[in-house]
Amino acid sequence: MCCNKRDEWTSEFFYNDICDVSTKSERNILALGKDDKNKIEYGTTAVDIISTNSQIGFVFDSNNPAAASVHAMKQKIKERKQA
């Protein structure tokens, strides 16, 4: 965030190769000054997808509408793995 650096890549995962999909939510505090009055609190959600031969992870703001898509993705993977 501070350096405006971005890395982008793509990976292709097949349902039968996925071993795990995990999510982690965190609350963070960003101090904008020396006193406690200038703080911003925000949430992030981290997602990791682990397959038999690779792993991908990403983090996004918890208020992002993508949260619903991540939940739907986890459900779809669970359904496909049980079939």
PDB file of N, CA, C and O in Angstrom:
ATOM      1  N   MET A   1       0.807  -1.190   0.000  1.00  0.00           N
ATOM      2  CA  MET A   1       0.000   0.000   0.000  1.00  0.00           C
ATOM      3  C   MET A   1       0.853   1.258   0.000  1.00  0.00           C
ATOM      4  O   MET A   1       0.533   2.226  -0.690  1.00  0.00           O
ATOM      5  N   CYS A   2       1.916   1.252   0.753  1.00  0.00           N
ATOM      6  CA  CYS A   2       2.705   2.473   0.879  1.00  0.00           C
ATOM      7  C   CYS A   2       3.567   2.744  -0.351  1.00  0.00           C
ATOM      8  O   CYS A   2       3.929   3.894  -0.599  1.00  0.00           O
ATOM      9  N   CYS A   3       3.894   1.738  -1.108  1.00  0.00           N
ATOM     10  CA  CYS A   3       4.828   1.903  -2.218  1.00  0.00           C
ATOM     11  C   CYS A   3       4.154   1.816  -3.583  1.00  0.00           C
ATOM     12  O   CYS A   3       4.818   1.929  -4.613  1.00  0.00           O
ATOM     13  N   ASN A   4       2.842   1.618  -3.594  1.00  0.00           N
ATOM     14  CA  ASN A   4       2.077   1.505  -4.829  1.00  0.00           C
ATOM     15  C   ASN A   4       2.619   0.383  -5.725  1.00  0.00           C
ATOM     16  O   ASN A   4       2.648   0.518  -6.948  1.00  0.00           O
ATOM     17  N   LYS A   5       3.042  -0.713  -5.111  1.00  0.00           N
ATOM     18  CA  LYS A   5       3.564  -1.855  -5.853  1.00  0.00           C
ATOM     19  C   LYS A   5       2.454  -2.891  -6.021  1.00  0.00           C
ATOM     20  O   LYS A   5       1.722  -3.191  -5.077  1.00  0.00           O
ATOM     21  N   ARG A   6       2.343  -3.422  -7.212  1.00  0.00           N
ATOM     22  CA  ARG A   6       1.324  -4.429  -7.481  1.00  0.00           C
ATOM     23  C   ARG A   6       1.953  -5.582  -8.253  1.00  0.00           C
ATOM     24  O   ARG A   6       2.748  -5.378  -9.171  1.00  0.00           O
ATOM     25  N   ASP A   7       1.586  -6.773  -7.869  1.00  0.00           N
ATOM     26  CA  ASP A   7       1.987  -7.971  -8.598  1.00  0.00           C
ATOM     27  C   ASP A   7       0.718  -8.689  -9.038  1.00  0.00           C
ATOM     28  O   ASP A   7      -0.215  -8.844  -8.251  1.00  0.00           O
ATOM     29  N   GLU A   8       0.683  -9.120 -10.273  1.00  0.00           N
ATOM     30  CA  GLU A   8      -0.476  -9.840 -10.779  1.00  0.00           C
ATOM     31  C   GLU A   8      -0.013 -11.108 -11.481  1.00  0.00           C
ATOM     32  O   GLU A   8       1.006 -11.111 -12.172  1.00  0.00           O
ATOM     33  N   TRP A   9      -0.766 -12.179 -11.297  1.00  0.00           N
ATOM     34  CA  TRP A   9      -0.502 -13.429 -11.985  1.00  0.00           C
ATOM     35  C   TRP A   9      -1.794 -14.236 -12.015  1.00  0.00           C
ATOM     36  O   TRP A   9      -2.744 -13.920 -11.299  1.00  0.00           O
ATOM     37  N   THR A  10      -1.829 -15.250 -12.823  1.00  0.00           N
ATOM     38  CA  THR A  10      -3.001 -16.118 -12.892  1.00  0.00           C
ATOM     39  C   THR A  10      -2.586 -17.550 -12.631  1.00  0.00           C
ATOM     40  O   THR A  10      -1.465 -17.958 -12.934  1.00  0.00           O
ATOM     41  N   SER A  11      -3.501 -18.296 -12.072  1.00  0.00           N
ATOM     42  CA  SER A  11      -3.308 -19.725 -11.835  1.00  0.00           C
ATOM     43  C   SER A  11      -4.615 -20.420 -12.149  1.00  0.00           C
ATOM     44  O   SER A  11      -5.687 -19.842 -11.967  1.00  0.00           O
ATOM     45  N   GLU A  12      -4.541 -21.636 -12.611  1.00  0.00           N
ATOM     46  CA  GLU A  12      -5.738 -22.410 -12.912  1.00  0.00           C
ATOM     47  C   GLU A  12      -5.795 -23.592 -11.962  1.00  0.00           C
ATOM     48  O   GLU A  12      -4.844 -24.368 -11.862  1.00  0.00           O
ATOM     49  N   PHE A  13      -6.902 -23.722 -11.274  1.00  0.00           N
ATOM     50  CA  PHE A  13      -7.101 -24.816 -10.328  1.00  0.00           C
ATOM     51  C   PHE A  13      -8.282 -25.656 -10.792  1.00  0.00           C
ATOM     52  O   PHE A  13      -9.281 -25.122 -11.272  1.00  0.00           O
ATOM     53  N   PHE A  14      -8.165 -26.961 -10.647  1.00  0.00           N
ATOM     54  CA  PHE A  14      -9.252 -27.881 -10.959  1.00  0.00           C
ATOM     55  C   PHE A  14      -9.830 -28.396  -9.645  1.00  0.00           C
ATOM     56  O   PHE A  14      -9.099 -28.601  -8.676  1.00  0.00           O
ATOM     57  N   TYR A  15     -11.150 -28.604  -9.617  1.00  0.00           N
ATOM     58  CA  TYR A  15     -11.809 -28.997  -8.373  1.00  0.00           C
ATOM     59  C   TYR A  15     -11.141 -30.193  -7.699  1.00  0.00           C
ATOM     60  O   TYR A  15     -10.946 -30.200  -6.483  1.00  0.00           O
ATOM     61  N   ASN A  16     -10.792 -31.199  -8.494  1.00  0.00           N
ATOM     62  CA  ASN A  16     -10.231 -32.412  -7.884  1.00  0.00           C
ATOM     63  C   ASN A  16      -8.821 -32.198  -7.336  1.00  0.00           C
ATOM     64  O   ASN A  16      -8.346 -33.027  -6.560  1.00  0.00           O
ATOM     65  N   ASP A  17      -8.138 -31.117  -7.710  1.00  0.00           N
ATOM     66  CA  ASP A  17      -6.797 -30.843  -7.209  1.00  0.00           C
ATOM     67  C   ASP A  17      -6.786 -29.978  -5.945  1.00  0.00           C
ATOM     68  O   ASP A  17      -5.764 -29.899  -5.263  1.00  0.00           O
ATOM     69  N   ILE A  18      -7.905 -29.334  -5.629  1.00  0.00           N
ATOM     70  CA  ILE A  18      -7.949 -28.440  -4.476  1.00  0.00           C
ATOM     71  C   ILE A  18      -8.012 -29.239  -3.183  1.00  0.00           C
ATOM     72  O   ILE A  18      -8.881 -30.090  -2.997  1.00  0.00           O
ATOM     73  N   CYS A  19      -7.065 -28.944  -2.291  1.00  0.00           N
ATOM     74  CA  CYS A  19      -6.991 -29.628  -0.997  1.00  0.00           C
ATOM     75  C   CYS A  19      -7.657 -28.812   0.111  1.00  0.00           C
ATOM     76  O   CYS A  19      -8.249 -29.376   1.032  1.00  0.00           O
ATOM     77  N   ASP A  20      -7.560 -27.490   0.021  1.00  0.00           N
ATOM     78  CA  ASP A  20      -8.053 -26.653   1.104  1.00  0.00           C
ATOM     79  C   ASP A  20      -8.337 -25.240   0.612  1.00  0.00           C
ATOM     80  O   ASP A  20      -7.618 -24.707  -0.234  1.00  0.00           O
ATOM     81  N   VAL A  21      -9.391 -24.645   1.152  1.00  0.00           N
ATOM     82  CA  VAL A  21      -9.688 -23.230   0.962  1.00  0.00           C
ATOM     83  C   VAL A  21      -9.923 -22.673   2.357  1.00  0.00           C
ATOM     84  O   VAL A  21     -10.856 -23.085   3.046  1.00  0.00           O
ATOM     85  N   SER A  22      -9.084 -21.745   2.769  1.00  0.00           N
ATOM     86  CA  SER A  22      -9.233 -21.190   4.112  1.00  0.00           C
ATOM     87  C   SER A  22      -9.354 -19.676   4.043  1.00  0.00           C
ATOM     88  O   SER A  22      -8.803 -19.028   3.153  1.00  0.00           O
ATOM     89  N   THR A  23     -10.088 -19.131   5.004  1.00  0.00           N
ATOM     90  CA  THR A  23     -10.249 -17.689   5.105  1.00  0.00           C
ATOM     91  C   THR A  23      -9.901 -17.247   6.518  1.00  0.00           C
ATOM     92  O   THR A  23     -10.042 -18.008   7.475  1.00  0.00           O
ATOM     93  N   LYS A  24      -9.447 -16.012   6.632  1.00  0.00           N
ATOM     94  CA  LYS A  24      -9.093 -15.440   7.930  1.00  0.00           C
ATOM     95  C   LYS A  24      -9.477 -13.965   7.910  1.00  0.00           C
ATOM     96  O   LYS A  24      -9.078 -13.225   7.011  1.00  0.00           O
ATOM     97  N   SER A  25     -10.250 -13.544   8.900  1.00  0.00           N
ATOM     98  CA  SER A  25     -10.647 -12.146   9.011  1.00  0.00           C
ATOM     99  C   SER A  25      -9.885 -11.481  10.141  1.00  0.00           C
ATOM    100  O   SER A  25      -9.672 -12.077  11.197  1.00  0.00           O
ATOM    101  N   GLU A  26      -9.477 -10.245   9.912  1.00  0.00           N
ATOM    102  CA  GLU A  26      -8.728  -9.492  10.924  1.00  0.00           C
ATOM    103  C   GLU A  26      -9.253  -8.068  10.995  1.00  0.00           C
ATOM    104  O   GLU A  26      -9.720  -7.513  10.001  1.00  0.00           O
ATOM    105  N   ARG A  27      -9.168  -7.482  12.190  1.00  0.00           N
ATOM    106  CA  ARG A  27      -9.418  -6.058  12.386  1.00  0.00           C
ATOM    107  C   ARG A  27      -8.067  -5.398  12.565  1.00  0.00           C
ATOM    108  O   ARG A  27      -7.240  -5.888  13.335  1.00  0.00           O
ATOM    109  N   ASN A  28      -7.827  -4.304  11.876  1.00  0.00           N
ATOM    110  CA  ASN A  28      -6.543  -3.614  11.906  1.00  0.00           C
ATOM    111  C   ASN A  28      -6.746  -2.157  12.304  1.00  0.00           C
ATOM    112  O   ASN A  28      -7.804  -1.576  12.064  1.00  0.00           O
ATOM    113  N   ILE A  29      -5.723  -1.582  12.913  1.00  0.00           N
ATOM    114  CA  ILE A  29      -5.758  -0.169  13.274  1.00  0.00           C
ATOM    115  C   ILE A  29      -4.559   0.517  12.634  1.00  0.00           C
ATOM    116  O   ILE A  29      -3.418   0.090  12.805  1.00  0.00           O
ATOM    117  N   LEU A  30      -4.833   1.575  11.904  1.00  0.00           N
ATOM    118  CA  LEU A  30      -3.801   2.368  11.252  1.00  0.00           C
ATOM    119  C   LEU A  30      -3.689   3.695  11.992  1.00  0.00           C
ATOM    120  O   LEU A  30      -4.641   4.474  12.018  1.00  0.00           O
ATOM    121  N   ALA A  31      -2.528   3.956  12.595  1.00  0.00           N
ATOM    122  CA  ALA A  31      -2.298   5.210  13.319  1.00  0.00           C
ATOM    123  C   ALA A  31      -1.829   6.272  12.341  1.00  0.00           C
ATOM    124  O   ALA A  31      -0.864   6.065  11.604  1.00  0.00           O
ATOM    125  N   LEU A  32      -2.508   7.403  12.334  1.00  0.00           N
ATOM    126  CA  LEU A  32      -2.179   8.482  11.408  1.00  0.00           C
ATOM    127  C   LEU A  32      -1.355   9.584  12.058  1.00  0.00           C
ATOM    128  O   LEU A  32      -0.937  10.524  11.381  1.00  0.00           O
ATOM    129  N   GLY A  33      -1.120   9.482  13.349  1.00  0.00           N
ATOM    130  CA  GLY A  33      -0.338  10.489  14.053  1.00  0.00           C
ATOM    131  C   GLY A  33       0.192   9.925  15.351  1.00  0.00           C
ATOM    132  O   GLY A  33       0.102   8.724  15.607  1.00  0.00           O
ATOM    133  N   LYS A  34       0.740  10.797  16.163  1.00  0.00           N
ATOM    134  CA  LYS A  34       1.335  10.350  17.426  1.00  0.00           C
ATOM    135  C   LYS A  34       0.296  10.129  18.523  1.00  0.00           C
ATOM    136  O   LYS A  34       0.543   9.371  19.461  1.00  0.00           O
ATOM    137  N   ASP A  35      -0.849  10.772  18.418  1.00  0.00           N
ATOM    138  CA  ASP A  35      -1.867  10.598  19.456  1.00  0.00           C
ATOM    139  C   ASP A  35      -2.869   9.518  19.054  1.00  0.00           C
ATOM    140  O   ASP A  35      -2.905   9.080  17.904  1.00  0.00           O
ATOM    141  N   ASP A  36      -3.675   9.101  20.019  1.00  0.00           N
ATOM    142  CA  ASP A  36      -4.636   8.024  19.777  1.00  0.00           C
ATOM    143  C   ASP A  36      -5.904   8.502  19.068  1.00  0.00           C
ATOM    144  O   ASP A  36      -6.763   7.686  18.737  1.00  0.00           O
ATOM    145  N   LYS A  37      -6.034   9.798  18.832  1.00  0.00           N
ATOM    146  CA  LYS A  37      -7.252  10.326  18.214  1.00  0.00           C
ATOM    147  C   LYS A  37      -7.287  10.097  16.711  1.00  0.00           C
ATOM    148  O   LYS A  37      -8.368  10.004  16.129  1.00  0.00           O
ATOM    149  N   ASN A  38      -6.148  10.004  16.082  1.00  0.00           N
ATOM    150  CA  ASN A  38      -6.073   9.861  14.624  1.00  0.00           C
ATOM    151  C   ASN A  38      -5.796   8.422  14.229  1.00  0.00           C
ATOM    152  O   ASN A  38      -4.697   8.085  13.787  1.00  0.00           O
ATOM    153  N   LYS A  39      -6.806   7.577  14.393  1.00  0.00           N
ATOM    154  CA  LYS A  39      -6.675   6.173  14.030  1.00  0.00           C
ATOM    155  C   LYS A  39      -7.812   5.790  13.082  1.00  0.00           C
ATOM    156  O   LYS A  39      -8.923   6.314  13.163  1.00  0.00           O
ATOM    157  N   ILE A  40      -7.504   4.885  12.208  1.00  0.00           N
ATOM    158  CA  ILE A  40      -8.513   4.316  11.321  1.00  0.00           C
ATOM    159  C   ILE A  40      -8.550   2.819  11.592  1.00  0.00           C
ATOM    160  O   ILE A  40      -7.519   2.147  11.558  1.00  0.00           O
ATOM    161  N   GLU A  41      -9.734   2.305  11.858  1.00  0.00           N
ATOM    162  CA  GLU A  41      -9.894   0.865  12.054  1.00  0.00           C
ATOM    163  C   GLU A  41     -10.546   0.288  10.805  1.00  0.00           C
ATOM    164  O   GLU A  41     -11.523   0.836  10.294  1.00  0.00           O
ATOM    165  N   TYR A  42     -10.002  -0.822  10.319  1.00  0.00           N
ATOM    166  CA  TYR A  42     -10.533  -1.447   9.117  1.00  0.00           C
ATOM    167  C   TYR A  42     -10.355  -2.962   9.210  1.00  0.00           C
ATOM    168  O   TYR A  42      -9.515  -3.455   9.963  1.00  0.00           O
ATOM    169  N   GLY A  43     -11.140  -3.675   8.449  1.00  0.00           N
ATOM    170  CA  GLY A  43     -11.067  -5.132   8.449  1.00  0.00           C
ATOM    171  C   GLY A  43     -10.537  -5.660   7.134  1.00  0.00           C
ATOM    172  O   GLY A  43     -10.763  -5.069   6.078  1.00  0.00           O
ATOM    173  N   THR A  44      -9.830  -6.777   7.206  1.00  0.00           N
ATOM    174  CA  THR A  44      -9.355  -7.455   6.004  1.00  0.00           C
ATOM    175  C   THR A  44      -9.741  -8.935   6.075  1.00  0.00           C
ATOM    176  O   THR A  44      -9.895  -9.498   7.158  1.00  0.00           O
ATOM    177  N   THR A  45      -9.890  -9.537   4.926  1.00  0.00           N
ATOM    178  CA  THR A  45     -10.141 -10.963   4.822  1.00  0.00           C
ATOM    179  C   THR A  45      -9.069 -11.562   3.921  1.00  0.00           C
ATOM    180  O   THR A  45      -8.864 -11.111   2.794  1.00  0.00           O
ATOM    181  N   ALA A  46      -8.391 -12.581   4.430  1.00  0.00           N
ATOM    182  CA  ALA A  46      -7.364 -13.285   3.657  1.00  0.00           C
ATOM    183  C   ALA A  46      -7.930 -14.626   3.202  1.00  0.00           C
ATOM    184  O   ALA A  46      -8.602 -15.319   3.967  1.00  0.00           O
ATOM    185  N   VAL A  47      -7.655 -14.981   1.964  1.00  0.00           N
ATOM    186  CA  VAL A  47      -8.114 -16.248   1.391  1.00  0.00           C
ATOM    187  C   VAL A  47      -6.906 -16.993   0.854  1.00  0.00           C
ATOM    188  O   VAL A  47      -6.088 -16.422   0.133  1.00  0.00           O
ATOM    189  N   ASP A  48      -6.790 -18.268   1.203  1.00  0.00           N
ATOM    190  CA  ASP A  48      -5.739 -19.142   0.671  1.00  0.00           C
ATOM    191  C   ASP A  48      -6.386 -20.352   0.030  1.00  0.00           C
ATOM    192  O   ASP A  48      -7.251 -20.992   0.629  1.00  0.00           O
ATOM    193  N   ILE A  49      -5.966 -20.670  -1.195  1.00  0.00           N
ATOM    194  CA  ILE A  49      -6.419 -21.858  -1.907  1.00  0.00           C
ATOM    195  C   ILE A  49      -5.193 -22.733  -2.119  1.00  0.00           C
ATOM    196  O   ILE A  49      -4.217 -22.317  -2.742  1.00  0.00           O
ATOM    197  N   ILE A  50      -5.257 -23.945  -1.595  1.00  0.00           N
ATOM    198  CA  ILE A  50      -4.116 -24.861  -1.676  1.00  0.00           C
ATOM    199  C   ILE A  50      -4.515 -26.057  -2.531  1.00  0.00           C
ATOM    200  O   ILE A  50      -5.529 -26.709  -2.282  1.00  0.00           O
ATOM    201  N   SER A  51      -3.699 -26.329  -3.541  1.00  0.00           N
ATOM    202  CA  SER A  51      -3.928 -27.501  -4.383  1.00  0.00           C
ATOM    203  C   SER A  51      -2.783 -28.483  -4.175  1.00  0.00           C
ATOM    204  O   SER A  51      -1.888 -28.251  -3.362  1.00  0.00           O
ATOM    205  N   THR A  52      -2.825 -29.568  -4.910  1.00  0.00           N
ATOM    206  CA  THR A  52      -1.800 -30.606  -4.748  1.00  0.00           C
ATOM    207  C   THR A  52      -0.407 -30.123  -5.132  1.00  0.00           C
ATOM    208  O   THR A  52       0.583 -30.653  -4.627  1.00  0.00           O
ATOM    209  N   ASN A  53      -0.306 -29.120  -6.022  1.00  0.00           N
ATOM    210  CA  ASN A  53       1.026 -28.698  -6.446  1.00  0.00           C
ATOM    211  C   ASN A  53       1.249 -27.178  -6.425  1.00  0.00           C
ATOM    212  O   ASN A  53       2.286 -26.711  -6.898  1.00  0.00           O
ATOM    213  N   SER A  54       0.315 -26.409  -5.895  1.00  0.00           N
ATOM    214  CA  SER A  54       0.533 -24.963  -5.803  1.00  0.00           C
ATOM    215  C   SER A  54      -0.401 -24.341  -4.774  1.00  0.00           C
ATOM    216  O   SER A  54      -1.279 -24.999  -4.217  1.00  0.00           O
ATOM    217  N   GLN A  55      -0.182 -23.058  -4.541  1.00  0.00           N
ATOM    218  CA  GLN A  55      -0.991 -22.323  -3.572  1.00  0.00           C
ATOM    219  C   GLN A  55      -1.142 -20.891  -4.046  1.00  0.00           C
ATOM    220  O   GLN A  55      -0.216 -20.322  -4.624  1.00  0.00           O
ATOM    221  N   ILE A  56      -2.301 -20.311  -3.804  1.00  0.00           N
ATOM    222  CA  ILE A  56      -2.529 -18.904  -4.131  1.00  0.00           C
ATOM    223  C   ILE A  56      -3.276 -18.278  -2.960  1.00  0.00           C
ATOM    224  O   ILE A  56      -4.108 -18.922  -2.320  1.00  0.00           O
ATOM    225  N   GLY A  57      -2.971 -17.030  -2.695  1.00  0.00           N
ATOM    226  CA  GLY A  57      -3.642 -16.322  -1.617  1.00  0.00           C
ATOM    227  C   GLY A  57      -3.852 -14.873  -1.980  1.00  0.00           C
ATOM    228  O   GLY A  57      -3.112 -14.306  -2.784  1.00  0.00           O
ATOM    229  N   PHE A  58      -4.860 -14.279  -1.387  1.00  0.00           N
ATOM    230  CA  PHE A  58      -5.116 -12.862  -1.615  1.00  0.00           C
ATOM    231  C   PHE A  58      -5.811 -12.285  -0.387  1.00  0.00           C
ATOM    232  O   PHE A  58      -6.411 -13.008   0.409  1.00  0.00           O
ATOM    233  N   VAL A  59      -5.713 -10.968  -0.257  1.00  0.00           N
ATOM    234  CA  VAL A  59      -6.310 -10.250   0.865  1.00  0.00           C
ATOM    235  C   VAL A  59      -7.136  -9.110   0.303  1.00  0.00           C
ATOM    236  O   VAL A  59      -6.719  -8.434  -0.637  1.00  0.00           O
ATOM    237  N   PHE A  60      -8.312  -8.898   0.882  1.00  0.00           N
ATOM    238  CA  PHE A  60      -9.135  -7.781   0.456  1.00  0.00           C
ATOM    239  C   PHE A  60      -9.844  -7.162   1.643  1.00  0.00           C
ATOM    240  O   PHE A  60      -9.920  -7.760   2.716  1.00  0.00           O
ATOM    241  N   ASP A  61     -10.362  -5.958   1.445  1.00  0.00           N
ATOM    242  CA  ASP A  61     -11.105  -5.237   2.471  1.00  0.00           C
ATOM    243  C   ASP A  61     -12.368  -6.032   2.816  1.00  0.00           C
ATOM    244  O   ASP A  61     -13.075  -6.488   1.917  1.00  0.00           O
ATOM    245  N   SER A  62     -12.653  -6.199   4.103  1.00  0.00           N
ATOM    246  CA  SER A  62     -13.811  -6.986   4.528  1.00  0.00           C
ATOM    247  C   SER A  62     -15.139  -6.397   4.075  1.00  0.00           C
ATOM    248  O   SER A  62     -16.135  -7.116   4.005  1.00  0.00           O
ATOM    249  N   ASN A  63     -15.174  -5.115   3.767  1.00  0.00           N
ATOM    250  CA  ASN A  63     -16.413  -4.493   3.284  1.00  0.00           C
ATOM    251  C   ASN A  63     -16.613  -4.689   1.793  1.00  0.00           C
ATOM    252  O   ASN A  63     -17.627  -4.260   1.242  1.00  0.00           O
ATOM    253  N   ASN A  64     -15.667  -5.326   1.140  1.00  0.00           N
ATOM    254  CA  ASN A  64     -15.721  -5.552  -0.296  1.00  0.00           C
ATOM    255  C   ASN A  64     -16.845  -6.540  -0.623  1.00  0.00           C
ATOM    256  O   ASN A  64     -16.995  -7.539   0.080  1.00  0.00           O
ATOM    257  N   PRO A  65     -17.634  -6.289  -1.664  1.00  0.00           N
ATOM    258  CA  PRO A  65     -18.685  -7.228  -2.056  1.00  0.00           C
ATOM    259  C   PRO A  65     -18.145  -8.600  -2.465  1.00  0.00           C
ATOM    260  O   PRO A  65     -18.920  -9.550  -2.581  1.00  0.00           O
ATOM    261  N   ALA A  66     -16.850  -8.721  -2.681  1.00  0.00           N
ATOM    262  CA  ALA A  66     -16.257 -10.011  -3.056  1.00  0.00           C
ATOM    263  C   ALA A  66     -16.393 -11.044  -1.938  1.00  0.00           C
ATOM    264  O   ALA A  66     -16.258 -12.241  -2.194  1.00  0.00           O
ATOM    265  N   ALA A  67     -16.656 -10.611  -0.715  1.00  0.00           N
ATOM    266  CA  ALA A  67     -16.801 -11.549   0.408  1.00  0.00           C
ATOM    267  C   ALA A  67     -17.890 -12.579   0.114  1.00  0.00           C
ATOM    268  O   ALA A  67     -17.716 -13.762   0.408  1.00  0.00           O
ATOM    269  N   ALA A  68     -18.992 -12.149  -0.452  1.00  0.00           N
ATOM    270  CA  ALA A  68     -20.072 -13.077  -0.800  1.00  0.00           C
ATOM    271  C   ALA A  68     -19.619 -14.050  -1.884  1.00  0.00           C
ATOM    272  O   ALA A  68     -20.002 -15.220  -1.860  1.00  0.00           O
ATOM    273  N   SER A  69     -18.819 -13.589  -2.822  1.00  0.00           N
ATOM    274  CA  SER A  69     -18.308 -14.461  -3.885  1.00  0.00           C
ATOM    275  C   SER A  69     -17.364 -15.511  -3.323  1.00  0.00           C
ATOM    276  O   SER A  69     -17.368 -16.656  -3.776  1.00  0.00           O
ATOM    277  N   VAL A  70     -16.553 -15.132  -2.337  1.00  0.00           N
ATOM    278  CA  VAL A  70     -15.636 -16.089  -1.721  1.00  0.00           C
ATOM    279  C   VAL A  70     -16.426 -17.177  -1.005  1.00  0.00           C
ATOM    280  O   VAL A  70     -16.085 -18.356  -1.101  1.00  0.00           O
ATOM    281  N   HIS A  71     -17.474 -16.792  -0.292  1.00  0.00           N
ATOM    282  CA  HIS A  71     -18.316 -17.784   0.387  1.00  0.00           C
ATOM    283  C   HIS A  71     -18.958 -18.735  -0.629  1.00  0.00           C
ATOM    284  O   HIS A  71     -18.991 -19.947  -0.411  1.00  0.00           O
ATOM    285  N   ALA A  72     -19.465 -18.188  -1.733  1.00  0.00           N
ATOM    286  CA  ALA A  72     -20.074 -19.016  -2.780  1.00  0.00           C
ATOM    287  C   ALA A  72     -19.046 -19.955  -3.406  1.00  0.00           C
ATOM    288  O   ALA A  72     -19.356 -21.106  -3.713  1.00  0.00           O
ATOM    289  N   MET A  73     -17.812 -19.457  -3.595  1.00  0.00           N
ATOM    290  CA  MET A  73     -16.748 -20.294  -4.161  1.00  0.00           C
ATOM    291  C   MET A  73     -16.449 -21.470  -3.234  1.00  0.00           C
ATOM    292  O   MET A  73     -16.305 -22.604  -3.689  1.00  0.00           O
ATOM    293  N   LYS A  74     -16.356 -21.193  -1.925  1.00  0.00           N
ATOM    294  CA  LYS A  74     -16.085 -22.265  -0.964  1.00  0.00           C
ATOM    295  C   LYS A  74     -17.197 -23.312  -0.981  1.00  0.00           C
ATOM    296  O   LYS A  74     -16.914 -24.508  -0.912  1.00  0.00           O
ATOM    297  N   GLN A  75     -18.455 -22.882  -1.072  1.00  0.00           N
ATOM    298  CA  GLN A  75     -19.575 -23.794  -1.127  1.00  0.00           C
ATOM    299  C   GLN A  75     -19.529 -24.661  -2.390  1.00  0.00           C
ATOM    300  O   GLN A  75     -19.774 -25.867  -2.338  1.00  0.00           O
ATOM    301  N   LYS A  76     -19.214 -24.034  -3.513  1.00  0.00           N
ATOM    302  CA  LYS A  76     -19.167 -24.762  -4.793  1.00  0.00           C
ATOM    303  C   LYS A  76     -18.051 -25.812  -4.767  1.00  0.00           C
ATOM    304  O   LYS A  76     -18.246 -26.938  -5.224  1.00  0.00           O
ATOM    305  N   ILE A  77     -16.901 -25.447  -4.239  1.00  0.00           N
ATOM    306  CA  ILE A  77     -15.797 -26.405  -4.141  1.00  0.00           C
ATOM    307  C   ILE A  77     -16.188 -27.572  -3.240  1.00  0.00           C
ATOM    308  O   ILE A  77     -15.910 -28.729  -3.554  1.00  0.00           O
ATOM    309  N   LYS A  78     -16.834 -27.258  -2.118  1.00  0.00           N
ATOM    310  CA  LYS A  78     -17.282 -28.302  -1.188  1.00  0.00           C
ATOM    311  C   LYS A  78     -18.264 -29.261  -1.871  1.00  0.00           C
ATOM    312  O   LYS A  78     -18.162 -30.477  -1.712  1.00  0.00           O
ATOM    313  N   GLU A  79     -19.207 -28.710  -2.626  1.00  0.00           N
ATOM    314  CA  GLU A  79     -20.169 -29.538  -3.354  1.00  0.00           C
ATOM    315  C   GLU A  79     -19.485 -30.426  -4.384  1.00  0.00           C
ATOM    316  O   GLU A  79     -19.798 -31.612  -4.490  1.00  0.00           O
ATOM    317  N   ARG A  80     -18.564 -29.865  -5.133  1.00  0.00           N
ATOM    318  CA  ARG A  80     -17.866 -30.630  -6.174  1.00  0.00           C
ATOM    319  C   ARG A  80     -16.975 -31.717  -5.592  1.00  0.00           C
ATOM    320  O   ARG A  80     -16.839 -32.794  -6.173  1.00  0.00           O
ATOM    321  N   LYS A  81     -16.364 -31.432  -4.432  1.00  0.00           N
ATOM    322  CA  LYS A  81     -15.492 -32.426  -3.793  1.00  0.00           C
ATOM    323  C   LYS A  81     -16.305 -33.586  -3.243  1.00  0.00           C
ATOM    324  O   LYS A  81     -15.800 -34.708  -3.183  1.00  0.00           O
ATOM    325  N   GLN A  82     -17.545 -33.351  -2.842  1.00  0.00           N
ATOM    326  CA  GLN A  82     -18.402 -34.400  -2.290  1.00  0.00           C
ATOM    327  C   GLN A  82     -19.039 -35.250  -3.376  1.00  0.00           C
ATOM    328  O   GLN A  82     -19.476 -36.369  -3.108  1.00  0.00           O
ATOM    329  N   ALA A  83     -19.097 -34.734  -4.598  1.00  0.00           N
ATOM    330  CA  ALA A  83     -19.741 -35.459  -5.703  1.00  0.00           C
ATOM    331  C   ALA A  83     -18.871 -36.595  -6.208  1.00  0.00           C
ATOM    332  O   ALA A  83     -19.261 -37.307  -7.134  1.00  0.00           O
TER     333      ALA A  83
END
